[in-house]
Amino acid sequence: MSDASLPGHHVLIIGAGISGLLLAQGLKQAGIQFSIFETEPSATAERPREWTMAVHWSLPMLEELLPEDLRKRVLTTQPDPEHVVNMDDKTKFYHGVTGEVLTELPSHGARRMKRRALGELCSEGIDIQYGKSLSDIVYTDTGVVAQFADGTEAQGSLIVGTDGPRSKTRALLVGEAAAEISSSGKILCSATSTYSASQAEYLRQQVPSMRPALHPNGSFYVIFPQDVSDPNPETWTFQILHSSMPYDFVGDNAARMKLFKERATLVAEPWKRRATLAGDAAHPMTPQRGQGFNHAVCDVYNLVAELRKMQTEGLSLEGAVNAYTDEMVKRGGDEVEAALLNTQMVHDWDRAMQSPLFTKFWTRQN
């Protein structure tokens, strides 16, 4: 990436989650000025929920967005720093009643990373402005103004919402009703557990990365190591996910898919060529196939690449935003639909083995 500056352009990033931080790192390397704003009051604000994320086909993009010193430390954010990933590794899927192996699928070098640890790594060298809750977006003849609830404002040439699935940026762009998240009709429960030393050591040995299971009643289970870096096994944490159909579920899958397609048409359309979205703010996805974070990384990578063309090819800001958004809307919309279909199939015992989880696993959708 070039370190030459691009005068006259300033990107306003709303949201200092991992997508926003990766965008900041990529812009910094490209020499494009930016400011990044976060609703949380400080870097040390208490956020008790923690989870890990599957990283697979987007790993080369993630690494390229980071400077060399951070790139070398990306793998330290794994739950188990001693876990070695091999390209020929396979993941076993189990029958939730009998324990028999249903199938083994190639892992394609997939690994898990701790959300908090990766966020801390990506924040190094980035000046985050905390306590900034976006209240409005105002367009001018020369750019865009972000207005915040504390009465302050910031001017830029482009605003990018990376503020998660309940994105305020998205709500301001398309309206509260259109910005609402559609329900998948499934219930996902997550729990974090610790165990005795012997139990934890056994789990670490048996579950180096993930252990998924399907139940004939339509439930999906998976256990991951969350943090096994401490020398004391009694401190190790493991994450257990259980997703199922709600017992009072009513509705038709075809109707639900239709609703998702309608919502996908609203995602991140260019707004006066001065605003766009990325990551969960643009296309929140159901999690069973672990694609959401990888598409967020891809969004950021592609946006930085298009903005850099303003330096290298003389591309206009409008052209850069349009090119990025056109690709992202199609790719993100397709994956939202595919993720919903996969979730529906995974929770249907008769169709589960034909779902994208089993036919594609970690591989990227074409």
C-alpha positions in Angstrom: 0.0 0.0 0.0 1.2 3.5 -0.8 2.1 6.0 1.9 1.6 9.0 -0.4 -1.0 11.4 0.8 -4.2 12.2 -0.9 -4.9 15.9 -0.3 -8.4 17.3 -0.1 -10.2 14.1 1.0 -11.1 13.1 4.6 -13.0 10.0 5.5 -15.3 10.0 8.6 -15.5 6.5 10.1 -18.5 5.9 12.4 -17.8 3.0 14.7 -14.5 1.7 16.1 -15.3 -2.0 16.0 -12.9 -4.2 14.1 -14.3 -3.2 10.7 -13.9 0.5 11.4 -10.4 0.0 12.8 -9.3 -2.1 9.8 -10.6 0.7 7.6 -8.6 3.2 9.6 -5.4 1.1 9.3 -5.9 0.7 5.6 -6.5 4.4 5.0 -3.5 5.2 7.1 -1.3 3.0 5.0 -2.8 4.5 1.8 -2.1 8.1 3.0 -5.8 9.0 3.1 -6.9 11.3 6.0 -9.6 10.0 8.3 -11.2 10.5 11.7 -12.8 7.6 13.6 -15.6 8.0 16.1 -17.0 5.6 18.7 -20.1 5.8 20.8 -18.5 4.1 23.8 -17.2 6.6 26.4 -13.7 5.3 26.5 -11.3 2.5 25.4 -11.8 0.9 28.8 -15.6 0.9 28.8 -17.0 -2.3 30.2 -18.2 -4.7 27.5 -18.7 -8.0 29.2 -19.7 -10.0 26.2 -16.9 -11.8 24.3 -16.7 -14.2 21.5 -14.4 -15.6 18.8 -14.7 -15.2 15.0 -14.0 -17.5 12.2 -11.4 -16.1 9.8 -10.7 -18.1 6.6 -10.8 -16.7 3.0 -10.4 -13.1 4.2 -7.2 -13.6 6.2 -4.8 -12.4 3.4 -7.0 -9.2 3.0 -7.0 -8.7 6.8 -3.2 -9.0 6.9 -2.7 -6.6 4.0 -4.8 -3.9 5.7 -2.4 -3.9 8.6 1.1 -2.5 8.9 3.9 -5.0 9.1 4.4 -4.8 12.9 0.7 -5.6 13.5 0.5 -8.2 10.7 3.2 -10.2 12.4 1.1 -10.4 15.6 -2.3 -11.3 14.1 -2.1 -14.9 15.0 -1.5 -14.0 18.7 -5.2 -13.2 18.8 -6.1 -16.9 18.5 -7.9 -18.4 21.5 -5.0 -20.9 21.8 -1.7 -19.3 20.9 -0.1 -22.7 20.6 -2.7 -24.1 18.1 -1.1 -24.7 14.7 -3.4 -24.6 11.7 -2.7 -26.9 8.8 -4.3 -26.5 5.3 -5.2 -30.2 5.4 -7.1 -30.0 8.7 -10.6 -31.3 8.8 -13.6 -30.4 10.9 -15.8 -33.2 12.2 -19.6 -32.8 12.5 -21.4 -35.0 15.0 -24.8 -36.4 15.5 -26.3 -34.6 18.5 -27.9 -37.8 20.0 -25.6 -40.7 19.1 -22.3 -38.9 18.9 -21.4 -40.5 15.6 -19.5 -38.5 13.0 -21.8 -37.3 10.3 -19.1 -36.0 8.0 -15.6 -34.5 7.9 -15.1 -31.3 5.9 -11.8 -29.6 4.9 -11.1 -26.5 7.1 -9.1 -24.7 4.4 -6.8 -23.2 7.0 -9.6 -21.5 8.9 -8.8 -20.2 12.4 -10.6 -18.4 15.1 -9.7 -15.1 16.6 -10.7 -13.4 19.8 -12.9 -10.3 19.1 -11.5 -8.2 21.9 -7.8 -9.1 21.3 -8.1 -8.5 17.6 -9.8 -5.2 18.2 -7.0 -4.1 20.6 -4.4 -5.0 18.0 -6.2 -3.2 15.2 -6.6 0.0 17.4 -2.8 0.4 17.9 -1.7 3.7 16.4 -5.2 4.9 15.7 -6.6 8.0 17.4 -10.2 7.1 18.3 -12.6 9.9 19.4 -14.8 8.3 22.1 -18.2 9.4 23.4 -19.3 10.4 19.9 -22.9 9.2 19.2 -24.0 10.1 15.7 -27.2 12.1 15.6 -27.4 13.4 12.0 -25.7 13.5 8.6 -25.7 16.8 6.7 -24.6 17.1 3.1 -22.9 20.2 1.7 -21.8 21.3 -1.7 -18.2 20.1 -0.9 -18.7 17.2 1.4 -20.6 15.8 4.4 -20.9 16.8 8.1 -21.3 14.3 10.9 -23.2 15.7 13.8 -23.0 14.2 17.2 -25.2 14.1 20.3 -22.7 16.1 22.4 -23.2 19.1 20.0 -19.9 18.6 18.1 -19.5 18.0 14.5 -16.9 16.8 12.0 -16.5 17.6 8.3 -15.3 15.2 5.6 -15.6 14.2 2.0 -17.1 10.7 2.8 -18.8 9.1 5.7 -18.6 5.3 6.2 -20.8 3.6 8.8 -19.1 0.7 10.4 -21.3 0.8 13.5 -22.6 -2.7 13.6 -25.9 -4.5 12.9 -28.0 -1.8 14.7 -26.2 1.0 12.7 -27.3 4.5 13.4 -25.6 5.5 10.1 -27.8 3.1 8.3 -30.9 4.4 10.0 -30.0 8.0 9.0 -29.4 6.9 5.4 -32.6 4.8 4.8 -34.9 5.6 7.7 -35.6 3.8 10.9 -38.2 1.4 9.4 -36.0 0.3 6.5 -33.0 0.0 8.7 -34.6 -2.5 11.1 -33.1 -5.9 11.3 -35.2 -8.8 10.0 -35.5 -11.8 12.3 -34.2 -15.1 10.9 -36.9 -16.9 13.0 -34.2 -18.8 14.9 -33.0 -18.5 18.5 -29.3 -18.4 19.2 -28.0 -18.8 22.8 -24.4 -18.3 23.7 -22.7 -19.2 27.0 -19.2 -19.0 28.3 -17.9 -21.7 30.7 -14.9 -22.6 32.8 -14.1 -26.1 34.0 -11.9 -28.0 36.4 -8.3 -28.3 35.3 -8.7 -31.9 34.1 -11.9 -31.1 32.2 -10.4 -28.0 30.6 -7.3 -29.9 29.5 -9.5 -32.6 28.0 -11.6 -30.0 26.1 -8.5 -28.2 24.8 -7.2 -31.5 23.4 -10.5 -32.6 22.0 -11.6 -29.2 20.6 -8.6 -27.4 19.2 -10.8 -25.2 17.0 -14.5 -26.1 17.0 -16.8 -29.1 17.6 -20.2 -28.8 15.9 -23.2 -31.1 16.2 -26.6 -31.4 14.7 -29.7 -32.7 16.5 -32.6 -34.4 14.7 -35.0 -31.9 16.5 -33.5 -29.1 14.4 -31.0 -27.8 16.9 -27.4 -26.8 16.1 -24.7 -26.9 18.7 -21.0 -25.9 18.6 -18.3 -25.4 21.2 -15.1 -23.3 20.7 -12.1 -22.5 22.8 -12.5 -18.8 23.7 -9.3 -18.2 25.6 -6.9 -20.9 26.7 -3.8 -18.7 26.8 -3.3 -18.7 30.6 -1.0 -21.3 32.2 -3.8 -22.2 34.7 -6.4 -24.5 32.9 -9.1 -23.5 35.5 -9.1 -20.0 33.9 -9.6 -21.2 30.4 -13.0 -20.2 28.8 -15.0 -22.1 26.2 -17.9 -20.8 24.3 -21.0 -22.9 23.7 -23.5 -21.9 21.0 -27.0 -23.4 20.7 -29.4 -22.3 17.9 -32.8 -23.7 17.3 -36.3 -23.0 16.0 -38.4 -21.1 18.6 -41.2 -23.3 19.8 -43.8 -20.6 19.0 -42.4 -20.0 15.5 -45.0 -19.0 13.0 -44.5 -18.0 9.4 -43.4 -19.3 6.1 -39.8 -19.7 5.0 -40.6 -18.5 1.5 -42.2 -15.3 3.0 -39.2 -14.8 5.3 -36.8 -15.2 2.3 -38.8 -12.6 0.4 -38.5 -10.2 3.3 -34.8 -10.6 3.4 -34.5 -10.0 -0.3 -36.5 -6.9 0.0 -34.2 -5.7 2.8 -31.1 -6.6 0.8 -32.2 -4.1 -1.9 -31.9 -1.3 0.7 -28.4 -2.1 1.9 -25.9 0.7 1.5 -27.0 2.4 -1.6 -24.8 5.4 -2.4 -26.3 8.5 -0.7 -25.4 11.6 -2.6 -22.1 9.9 -3.2 -20.9 10.9 0.2 -21.9 8.0 2.4 -21.7 4.2 2.4 -21.7 1.3 4.9 -19.5 -1.7 5.6 -19.6 -4.9 7.6 -22.5 -5.6 9.9 -23.8 -2.1 9.3 -24.4 -3.0 5.7 -25.3 -6.7 5.8 -25.8 -8.5 9.1 -25.8 -12.2 8.6 -26.8 -15.3 10.5 -23.7 -17.0 12.0 -23.9 -20.7 11.3 -21.4 -20.7 8.4 -19.1 -18.1 9.8 -19.1 -15.7 6.8 -20.0 -12.3 8.4 -16.6 -11.2 9.6 -14.9 -12.3 6.4 -17.3 -10.2 4.3 -16.7 -7.2 6.6 -12.9 -7.6 6.0 -13.6 -7.9 2.3 -15.7 -4.7 2.4 -13.0 -2.7 4.0 -10.3 -4.1 1.7 -12.3 -3.3 -1.4 -13.2 0.2 -0.1 -9.6 1.1 0.6 -8.6 -0.3 -2.8 -11.2 1.9 -4.6 -10.2 5.0 -2.7 -6.5 4.4 -3.5 -7.5 4.5 -7.2 -8.1 8.3 -6.7 -4.3 8.4 -6.2 -3.2 6.0 -8.8 -5.8 6.3 -11.6 -7.3 9.7 -11.0 -10.7 8.1 -10.1 -13.2 10.5 -8.7 -14.6 10.1 -5.2 -18.1 9.4 -6.7 -16.6 6.7 -8.9 -14.7 5.1 -6.0 -17.8 5.0 -3.8 -20.0 3.7 -6.6 -17.6 0.9 -7.6 -17.2 -0.2 -4.0 -21.0 0.0 -3.2 -22.1 -1.8 -6.3 -19.9 -4.8 -5.6 -20.6 -4.8 -1.9 -24.4 -4.6 -2.3 -24.4 -7.6 -4.7 -22.0 -9.7 -2.7 -23.4 -8.8 0.7 -27.0 -9.2 -0.4 -26.3 -12.6 -2.0 -24.5 -13.8 1.2 -27.4 -12.5 3.5 -29.8 -14.6 1.5 -27.4 -17.6 1.4 -26.8 -17.3 5.1 -30.6 -17.3 5.8 -31.2 -20.3 3.6 -28.3 -22.1 5.3 -29.7 -21.3 8.7 -33.1 -22.6 7.7 -31.6 -25.8 6.3 -29.3 -26.5 9.2 -32.3 -26.5 11.6 -34.1 -29.0 9.4 -32.7 -32.5 10.0 -33.9 -33.8 6.6 -32.1 -31.0 4.7 -29.2 -30.2 6.9 -26.6 -32.3 5.1 -27.5 -30.5 1.8 -27.1 -27.1 3.4 -24.2 -24.7 2.4 -22.6 -25.4 5.8 -22.0 -29.0 4.6 -21.6 -28.4 0.8 -19.4 -25.3 1.0 -18.4 -25.0 4.7 -15.9 -22.1 4.9 -15.4 -21.6 1.2 -16.5 -18.3 -0.3 -19.7 -17.9 -2.2 -19.1 -17.3 -6.0 
